[in-house]
Amino acid sequence: MTLPTRRPVLTRALLAPACAAVLLTAPGPSPFAAPATAQEAASAVQDLVLENVTLSFGETSVSAPRVAVSGTRLSKEELLAIFQGDAKENWGTRLQRLDAGSLTMPELRVERRGDKRQIVTYRDVTARNVHGGRISELTAAGATLSVEGAAGQPAKASGRYGKIRAEEVDLTALARLYAEAGTARSGFQRLYASLAVEDIAFIDERGTTVSIARLTGRDLAGRQTPATWSGAVESLAGADLSQPDPAKRARAAGLIADLAESVSVGSLEASDIAVKEMKGQDPLNFAIGKFAYTGNGAEAGVSLADVSFGSAEARGRIAKLGLTGFSLEPTIATLRRLAKSVPDKPAEPKPGEKAAPVPPPADPAAQEAELRRLTPVIGTLTLSDLTLDVAAQGQDPAAKAAPMHVGVRGGSITFAPPKDGVPTASRLSLSGLTLPASAVESVPGLGSLGLYGYRNLDLDVIADTAWNEGTKELSFNELSLTGKDMGKLRLNATLGGIGPDVFDPDAAVSGFAMLSATAKALDLTLENGGLFDRFITAQAKTLSLKPDELRKEYVTASVIGVPVILGNSAAAKAIGAAMGKFVSKPGTLSISAKAKNGDGLGMVDVSTAPTPAAVLDKLEVNAKAE
């Protein structure tokens, strides 16, 4: 898993509305910073008006010029005691006493200070049926957001939100998560039953804009962490898992793992998402018609519908994207291991003793290997109806050449759980891969397709591989390419001597490890679907021969020439005979080879063999044509 370094524009735009769940209070150990006045009714159930209310906690402050409390049995003193900064009771306990028919605020301002100053101002906030620290319904007419530089610098970013509505908001649970430490054994607490935000818009200092027509979520729950939520988020500012300091790296790993395991979302949906980056040499537009996430059950995963993107180089659209089976389990396990990897400080030497040697810095290669283990279980990614128009390269701009059109009717790629960051198995399947034949002119074996009358290609591709660390085998269960009006080429193979070093990101290490690889088995199947016939016709025209005359020459070359080249062994003659039969009447050609010893043939065995016959003598070969 690669940690992002780009500014999280979209993340801010999606997460900021979650502040609606804490509009009324933000838990923290600070008292009112400004006086509050109240007007009380004479009855047991009364209405109160608080003015100029300000709460401060850490780097965050919450202020409301006016708070109207209706239908409460609390007195002014009891209400203010709930928010008393120096109270002995924790926030969760005090908030459980909060009780009112409704609380309304014409304006609520939440300000967070730091390297950047972020201000969110909510309008017409109303909390209905507040009992035991829980709000039945929380609404706001809208909000504005600004992110400013320090010392009064101009705004870095800005945004707005339309109507906000949350149901069954638990202020006591939020207080515990933000202000009270917990352990991994702490249970999940539901924070709200549902949240809906309309008309989200955001623009950052680069001029990148993000807009979302509607965002909804259900069943958000959280679990306490040892550093508290607020403490963990503040401590993670600027954290880097690749930094050389082992203590800082370990702390960052522990905090990230705690936060990753502390949030549970039942479902999340967003509609009409648009991202536009207009600055720079290559402006980018990106849009999603619908985004949906389900956290649990058989349908757990992410789906995107009506995805479109465009830049100066390419424009495309995908009808549907889906991701299932994704899991952060190996990532979190690695983070936990990194969090415990801090070396003990050497004991202070006693008088007359030499100081303990300083441990050497961490090996960069070992660090990189550990970071690779952060790779999550990716699961299965599926797509349907992909269209892509790529600008023509190397053309005179004035010529305005038509872009190259590429399409995929359906596709999927599946990754098995990784081992040390390397998936132990994968399967890629593409159906209806369409592209012009000119796009593969430089690809060996495919560059002549245009000469055989193919203008547009319609292909199916499958690549199914699996790695067994115990046997050190890499199995190509299926590598196949099928072309409309062409045929099918299928390859199955088993390689031995494939250890973890083969997948090392260092090319020198992986290249050296490949020297130990061996070929154990190979099965090749060629099915003619029209390509071979077109090949004969094109070649015959070039050589000024009739197709049948050229075909006879190829049969002779196969039956006689191939065995001679391969050493005239029984295996060589079998291969030549099968090829001759296929050329004479193209149908299906199958050739299989298996090493006679159990270890397979290595590069040394092949490179030192005096003749091709010496290699074939070490193989069991079968060849046939149908």
C-alpha positions, 0 to 999 in steps of 0.5 A: 500500500502506498501512502498518498502524498497529494493533498486530499481534496476529495477526502476533505470534501467528503469528511467535513459534513460529518461535523454535522454529527457534532454541531451541538458540542465538541467534547474537550476539557475547556470551559466556556470562554465567554459569558452566557446569559439565560431567561427561564420560564417559571414552569418545570418544563421551560425555555432558555436562551443562551447567548455568546456561547463559546467552547474551546478544546485543544486546537478547536473552538465551537461558538454560537451567538445564540442557542435557544433551548426549548422544552427542558427540565434543566435549570440554567445552572444544571445546563451550564454544569454539563459543559463545565470545563473543570468538572470531575465527571467525564464528558460522556457522563455529563452529556447523558444528562442533556435533555430538551425538546429542541435546541436551535442555533441560527449560526454555529461556527467550528474553527480548527487552528494549526498550520492551516486555519479551517472554519466551518459555519453552519446555518439554522441548526436544530436538534430535536428530541434530545434525551440522555445525550442522544439527538433524534434528529439534527438538521442544518440549512447549510454550511460554508467552509474556508481553509486559510493560511497562518497569520492571516494569509489569504484563503487556501480553500473554500467550500459549501454544503447544502441541507444537512440531516442526521438521525439518532446522533449519540453525543455521549458516544462521540465524547468518549471517542474523542476525549476518552482513551480505550483499548482494542477490546473496546466495543463499537458504539453507534454514532448516528443511524443516518446522515444526508448532505446535499449540494457539496462543493469545494475548491482548493488552492490549486483551483481543483474543484469537487462537487457532490449532489448528495451524500448519504451514510448509515450506521456509522460506529466507532471504537475508542483508541488508546490515544483518543480519536482527537489525539491520534489525528493530531499526532498523525499530522506529518507522520511518515512510515518511511522516516528513518527514526524507528520510534516515530515510525513505530508510533505512526504505525500504531496510530494508523492501525488504531484508527483503521480499526476504530471506524465501521460504516454500514453504507455510504452513497454519493451521487453526481461526483465531479472533480475538475482540475483546470490548471496545468498543461493537462486539465483533468475532468473526472465524474462519477454518477453514483458511488456506493459502499456497503460495509458488511454482508454478502454485498460488502464492497464498493461500486461506481456507476457512470464513470467518466474522465477526460484530459488533453491526452485521453477521454473515457467512460466506464458504465460500472466499476465494482470492488469486492473482497477488499480487506485491510487485515494484512495491512493492519497486521503489518502496522501492528508489527511495525508499532512493536519494532522499536528497539529498547534503549540501551541502559545507562552505563554504570560508573567505569563501564563503557556505554552500550554500542548504538544500534545501527540504523535500519536497513533500507532494503528491510524497511522497503520489504516491510512497507511492501507488506502493507499491501491489503487484500485487493479482492476482485475488481470488475468493470463493464463497457469501457470506452477510451479515446486516446489522442494520436501520437506523433501527428502534426497538431494541425492535421487533427488526426482522429483519436484511437478508440479502445473499448472493453465490454467486460473485465475482471481482475482478482488477487488472492491474499498477498504474501509479503506484499505479493499476491499468491494468485491472480486472474485477469479476464478481459472480454471484447477488448476492441482496438484498431490493428494499427495500435499493435503494429510495433508488437512482435507477432501482431504487427502484421495483422493489418496486412492480413485484412484486419482493421479492428481487433476484437479480443478476449484475454485471460491470464491466470497465475498462482504462486506456491511458496512451499514448492517454489512453483509459479503456475500459469494456469491459463494464458490465452488470447482469443480473436474474433475471426482469428482463433485462439492461442492458449498456454499453460506452464509450470515454473520451478525455483520461484522463491520470494526473491523473484518478486523483489522490487530491486531488479538486480535481486529479482534478476539474479533469483530468476537464474534459478528458475526452471521450466517443468511443464508446458502445454501450447494449444493453437486453434485456427479461426481464420487467421492462418488462412488469411496468413497463407493468402497474404503470403501467397500474394507476396510470393506470386504463388497460389495459396494451395501451392504455398500451403504444400511448401509449408507442409513439406517444411513442417514434416521434413524441415522441423525434425531436421532442425530439432535433431530428428529425434522421435519427439522432433518428428512428432512435432513436425508431423503435427505441424504439417497436419495443421498446415494442411487442414488448419484446425487445432494444434496441441504441443505439450512438453514435460521435464523428465526429471522432477526439477525441470530444465534451467537456463543452464541446461538449455544454454549449455546443450550442444543441440536442440536434440539434447534439450528434447532428450530431457523432455517428454513431448506430445504433439497432435493436430485435429 
